[in-house]
Amino acid sequence: MILHITTRTAWQEALPCGEYRTPSLETEGFIHCSTPDYCLRARRAASATSCAVRP
């Protein structure tokens, strides 16, 4: 499983179109992703609101 930390708003905006694209995809050419364990630790540390799952 590959995870990406995002805001609840960004995730909710992505749901209707079925695609999540972060600005880093355009500026850096990739999305920063992590393992489930790291995502949860980073989420707590950064106070992010959701963890998006990418197939």
Secondary structure, DSSP 8 states (H G I E B T S, - for coil): -EEEEE-HHHHHHHTTTT----HHHHHHSS---B-HHHHHHHHHHHT--EEEEE-
